[in-house]
Amino acid sequence: MSLDLNYGAMAAPWWPFVFILLAGWLPTDIWRWLGVLSSGRISESSPLIIGARAVATGLVAAVIARLVLFPGGSSLAAIPDWIRIAALGGGFCAYLWLGRQTLVAILVAEIILLGVPWMMGII
């Protein structure tokens, strides 16, 4: 059994799995393991970690804002803007007022997001 690694072999049915392994999993996993190995030596209050946390939080906030304001072709787009924004605000307020519990905030936002349109007859 010989291993055929020429250009024509890229059409083989196993090639996408190898590509996912080499281009997707391996680079990501290397950084995860480096993070695990170095996490004991890095102070949680170091400027580098604070900056990384700020960037990560900003990216999550941007994704949430995009989903709420520009849902694009999903069933979420059928719900009016003001209801989506109210669900976001209600979930955030619930998070702050009810002990910073993420699950509670998500449930409040879902109740607003699905309950208001249901009561209005939109869905």
C-alpha positions in Angstrom: 0.0 0.0 0.0 1.6 3.2 -1.2 0.7 6.7 0.0 -0.1 8.9 -3.0 0.6 12.5 -2.2 0.7 14.1 -5.7 -1.7 16.8 -6.8 -4.3 14.4 -8.1 -4.6 12.8 -4.7 -6.2 16.0 -3.4 -9.4 14.8 -5.0 -9.4 11.7 -2.8 -12.3 11.4 -0.4 -9.9 11.5 2.7 -8.3 14.8 1.7 -10.8 17.2 3.4 -10.3 15.4 6.7 -6.5 15.8 6.4 -6.9 19.4 5.5 -9.2 20.0 8.6 -6.6 18.3 10.8 -3.7 20.2 9.4 -5.2 23.6 8.8 -7.9 23.7 11.5 -7.2 21.6 14.5 -3.4 21.5 14.7 -2.8 25.3 14.7 -5.6 25.9 17.2 -4.6 23.1 19.5 -1.0 24.2 19.6 -2.0 27.6 21.0 -4.3 26.0 23.5 -1.5 23.8 24.8 0.9 26.7 25.0 -1.8 28.6 27.0 -2.2 25.7 29.4 1.5 25.3 29.9 2.1 29.0 30.5 -1.0 29.9 32.4 0.5 29.1 35.8 3.3 31.6 35.2 1.2 34.6 34.0 -0.4 36.9 36.5 -4.1 37.5 35.9 -3.6 41.2 36.5 -0.8 41.6 34.0 -1.3 44.2 31.2 -1.1 41.6 28.5 -3.8 39.5 30.0 -6.0 42.5 30.7 -5.6 43.6 27.0 -6.3 40.1 25.7 -9.5 39.9 27.9 -10.6 43.3 26.6 -10.1 42.3 23.0 -12.0 39.0 23.5 -14.8 40.8 25.3 -15.0 43.4 22.5 -15.2 40.6 19.9 -18.1 38.9 21.7 -19.9 42.2 22.1 -19.5 42.9 18.3 -20.9 39.5 17.4 -23.9 40.0 19.7 -24.5 43.5 18.3 -24.3 42.2 14.8 -26.8 39.4 15.5 -29.2 41.7 17.2 -29.0 44.7 14.8 -28.4 42.9 11.5 -29.7 39.3 11.9 -29.5 38.5 8.1 -31.9 36.0 6.7 -32.6 34.1 9.9 -36.0 33.8 11.7 -34.6 36.4 14.1 -35.0 38.9 11.2 -38.8 38.5 11.4 -38.8 39.9 14.9 -38.9 43.7 14.9 -35.7 45.6 15.9 -37.2 47.1 19.0 -38.0 43.7 20.4 -34.5 42.4 19.7 -33.0 45.5 21.4 -35.4 45.2 24.3 -34.4 41.5 24.8 -30.8 42.5 24.8 -31.3 45.3 27.3 -33.6 43.1 29.5 -31.1 40.3 29.6 -28.3 42.7 30.5 -30.3 44.3 33.2 -31.3 40.9 34.6 -27.6 39.9 34.6 -26.7 43.0 36.6 -29.7 43.0 39.0 -30.0 39.2 39.7 -26.5 38.4 40.8 -24.6 38.2 37.6 -25.9 34.8 36.6 -25.6 34.2 32.9 -28.3 31.6 32.6 -30.9 33.8 34.3 -30.0 36.7 31.9 -30.3 34.4 28.9 -33.7 33.1 30.1 -35.0 36.7 30.6 -33.8 37.7 27.1 -35.4 34.6 25.6 -38.7 35.3 27.4 -38.7 38.8 26.0 -37.5 37.8 22.6 -40.2 35.1 22.2 -42.9 36.2 24.5 -43.5 39.7 23.2 -43.9 38.7 19.5 -46.1 35.8 20.6 -48.4 38.1 22.6 -48.5 40.6 19.7 -49.3 37.8 17.2 -46.1 38.2 15.2 -45.0 34.6 15.7 
